[in-house]
Amino acid sequence: MNRSNYIFVFLLCVALFSCNKQSPQLPSNKVIVVNSKANTMLAINQDLAAKEDSLLNILVKTKYNSFSKSDMGCWYKIEQPGKGKKINDKSVCSFSYKLILTNGKVVESGKNQVTIGKNQIVNGLEESMKLLREGDSATIIIPWYLGYGMKGKEPKIPPYTSIIYQIRISE
């Protein structure tokens, strides 16, 4: 190999290895601020949610039979299957419901109509309804963090309280 071939191979190698795009870097005058209070609160809430999940798991095993757990974390059982369309985002759903605390106390009942995806009801109920069809009757157990959360819905639902919905979706 002559000298020009070595130079060509060298330049080819340099060209191949220098094509990597350099990752962006923070300017030297920018500092990443770590919010330790936020990180602490996040860790505490994750621990509380994990404890609630284990308590609901025990509740389902001892008091309720044949419940399934959704990907989101709610427990549900279709008591009576319907024959209507599957519920999805943008579905307009009319349903009757009974809202029960995990101690068995009924705190609310009634009828409601919502458009799925518009955040008109608690997140856990909305996501659980997407597992159902028009005409279904179901029982849904919603952990506090997917229900009324840290604030609750005073005076009926205390803070950090998981809830149970018995619903029937109209056809």
Secondary structure, 3 states (H helix, E strand, C coil): CCHHHHHHHHHHHHHHHCCCCCCCCCCCCCCCCCCHHHHHHHHHHHHHHHHHHHHHHHHHHHHCCCCEECCCCCEEEEEECCCCCECCCCCEEEEEEEEEECCCCEEEEEEEEEECCCCCCCHHHHHHHCCCECCCEEEEEECHHHCCCCCCECCCECCCCCEEEEEEECC
